[in-house]
């Protein structure tokens, strides 16, 4: 797994492929679920997975590298 800067996950666009750090589950960002105080950066995202939609904290996911 690639180490990423924690701030890079705060401005993901809808459709971005992401992976959960807790269980390795893949998904795609649907939209920002909760904003930080600055009203720009994300605190959490609504993510579409194979099991439905889930809310993931921005710090609990990473964007896999493209080959």
C-alpha positions as CSV (number, residue, x, y, z in Angstrom):
1,X,0.0,0.0,0.0
2,X,1.2,3.5,-0.9
3,X,1.6,6.1,1.9
4,X,-0.3,9.3,1.0
5,X,-0.5,12.7,2.5
6,X,-3.6,12.9,4.7
7,X,-4.7,16.2,3.1
8,X,-4.9,14.7,-0.4
9,X,-8.1,12.8,0.4
10,X,-10.0,16.0,1.3
11,X,-10.9,17.1,-2.3
12,X,-11.8,14.0,-4.2
13,X,-14.3,14.3,-7.1
14,X,-17.3,12.1,-7.7
15,X,-16.3,8.9,-9.5
16,X,-12.9,8.7,-8.0
17,X,-12.0,5.1,-7.2
18,X,-11.0,4.6,-3.5
19,X,-10.1,1.8,-1.1
20,X,-10.9,1.5,2.6
21,X,-7.8,1.4,4.8
22,X,-9.7,-0.6,7.4
23,X,-10.8,-3.6,5.4
24,X,-9.5,-3.1,1.8
25,X,-13.0,-2.7,0.3
26,X,-13.0,-0.8,-3.0
27,X,-15.6,1.8,-3.9
28,X,-16.3,5.0,-5.8
29,X,-16.9,8.4,-4.4
30,X,-20.5,9.6,-5.0
31,X,-20.3,12.9,-3.2
32,X,-18.9,14.7,-0.1
33,X,-21.0,13.7,2.9
34,X,-19.6,16.1,5.5
35,X,-17.5,19.3,5.0
36,X,-14.8,20.6,7.2
37,X,-15.1,24.0,8.8
38,X,-13.6,25.7,5.8
39,X,-16.6,24.5,3.7
40,X,-14.2,23.3,1.0
41,X,-12.5,20.2,2.2
42,X,-14.2,16.9,2.9
43,X,-14.5,15.3,6.4
44,X,-16.3,12.2,5.0
45,X,-17.6,10.9,1.6
46,X,-20.6,8.9,0.5
47,X,-19.0,5.9,-1.3
48,X,-20.7,3.4,-3.6
49,X,-19.5,-0.2,-2.9
50,X,-20.6,-3.6,-4.0
51,X,-22.8,-3.7,-0.9
52,X,-24.5,-0.4,-1.3
53,X,-23.7,3.2,-0.2
54,X,-21.5,3.8,2.9
55,X,-20.1,6.9,4.5
56,X,-16.3,6.8,4.9
57,X,-14.1,9.3,6.7
58,X,-11.5,11.0,4.5
59,X,-8.7,9.7,6.6
60,X,-9.9,6.1,6.3
61,X,-9.5,5.7,2.6
62,X,-6.8,6.0,-0.1
63,X,-6.8,6.4,-3.8
64,X,-5.0,3.5,-5.5
65,X,-2.2,4.3,-8.0
66,X,-3.0,4.0,-11.7
67,X,-0.9,1.7,-13.7
